[in-house]
Amino acid sequence: MMLTTEPLRWGGALALAGSWLALCAGIWQARRAAAAGAVDGGAGVWLVVYASQTGNAEYLAQRSAETLATGGLAARAVCISTLDEAALGRASNLLLVASTYGEGDAPDSAARLAARLAAPPAGAGAGSALAHLHYAVLALGDRSYANYCGFGRALDGWLAARGATRLFERIEVDRGDGAALAAWQHHVGRLAGTVDTPDWEAPAYGDWCIKERVLLNPGSAGAPLYRLALVPRSGPLPDWEAGDLVQVGAPADPGHPREYSIASLPLDGRLELLVRLQRRADGSPGAASGWLCEGAGAADTIALRVRAHQRFRLGENARRPLIAIGNGSGLAGLRALLKARIHLGEHDNWLLFGERNNQHDFLLREELQGWRDAGWLGRLDLAFSRDRQERRYVQDVLRLHAGQVGDWIDRGAAIYVCGSLQGMAGGVHAALVDILGEQALDLLAADGRYRRDVY
C-alpha cells in the first residue's frame, strides 16, 4: 500500500469530535481498563493523547511526553481509544496529536468507537464544561485533500466550544512538514521549561537498490502491479516485523515520501513491496510509483527507510487464528502476516482476497495455492469481480461464509484488513457488522482483534 466503522466523512468527523470525549462506560470501558489499566489524568499529570492511523501521531506523542518529562513534568502518552471520561474530568493539561486520513476521516482508533459513544454534552453548562482544561492540538494531514486536518480541527473546535483554554494555537502539519513539527516541538519544550532537546528526527533514509522487479498482472485491464525486491546497497537488512511499512523518497518529490506495506520478512533476505503504477490525469506516471515501477534501474539508488506500524503487527494475536481480508496491493501487508504465522507453525489462517479477473489478476497465485495445498492456509476464498455478470467483491464472499466467520471468531480469531479505503474497507466493515453485530465488532477492535491498514 501507500496507506470499525464505515469511513467517517467530514460531517461525521465533527460529530465524532464532540462525542469521543464522553467515552461510554459498560463493557467496552471495563475490558479496556482491565487490559490496559486506568488512564491517570489527575492534577499535575500531562496527558498526551494520540489518534494515529499508521503510527506517525503515536511517535510524535511519545516524543512530546518524553520532552515534558525532561522538564520534570509527569507526562503520559495514551491512545485516544483508552481515554475515559473520568480521566478527562481529572485532567488539567492535555496535548492532542491527531491524524486525519482521506477526506476528513478520523483514525480507526477513534472512528470505530463512534457508535458506542454518548452524544455531546448539551444544556446551559455545556460552554464551560471543560473550563478546567488547558490543551493544544497538533493536527496531521495532507493538504491535497479538501478536508485538510479535518479531524484535528474538529477536536480543537469542540474543546474550545466547551470552555477549554488553548495553551497555544493549533499547529497543522502537511505531510510531515518539518517547519510545523519544529514549531510544535518548540512549544512543548517551552511548556517543559527546556529549549535544548534534540530534534525529533525520524531515522535517516538508507540507500537501497532494486534486485528484482516482476509484473504480477500481465494482460490485466487494471493498472500494472509489480512485486519489487530491494536490498541495501551496503550493510545488513534492517529489522522489521510483519505489518510494518516503508517510506520511499522519490527523486521527483523528495519532500513527500510515499508509504508502502512490506510484503516480506527479514528472514527472506530482502524487502519486498507490491506497488501499483499510478498515473496522473494527464497520463504521466506517479512520482513514487513511476520511479519504482518504471524509472529506477538496478544502478539507481532508492531512498528508503523502514517504519514500525504497531497497530498492524500481530502482537498478542500471533497465536490466534487469523482472518486476513484485502484487495489489490493490500495483499502485501497480508502476505507478510501470513508468512509470519507460517514461520510460527500456525495453520489456522484464512485469506479472503479480491481482484478483477482470475486469469490476469490472481496475484501470487502459485504461492497462495501452494500454502493452501500444504495446509498453511486453512481457507482461501477469492472474489474476481469482472469474471461474472453480477459483480462479486470480497465483502460479498465474506457474507457468503458468515457462519464460518462467526465460528472462527468464537475460536478467538483476529481479523486484519488491508487494501483500499474506498469500496473494499467500508464494504468489509459493513459485512462484518451484519455478520457479528456492531457491539461485538467494537469489542474486537477494543481488544486489538480487528485491525485495518487501509489507504
Secondary structure, DSSP 8 states (H G I E B T S, - for coil): -----S---HHHHHHHHHHGGG---SHHHHHHHHHH------TTEEEEEEE-SSSHHHHHHHHHHHHHHHTT-EEEEEEGGG--HHHHHH-SEEEEEEE-BTTTB--HHHHTTGGGS-----STTGGGTTTT-EEEEEEEE-TTSTTTTHHHHHHHHHHHHTT-EESS--EEEESS-HHHHHHHHHHHHHHHT-S----------EEEEEEEEEES-TT-SS--EEEEEEEESSS------TT-EEEEEETTEEEEEEEEE--S-GGGTSEEEEEE--B-TTS-B-HHHHIIIII--TTS-EEEEEE--GGGS-GGGTTS-EEEEEEGGGHHHHHHHHHHHHHTT---EEEEEEES-HHHH-TTHHHHHHHHHTTS-SEEEEEETTSSSS---HHHHHHHTHHHHHHHHHTT-EEEEEE-IIIIIHHHHHHHHHHH-HHHHHHHHHTT-EEEEE-
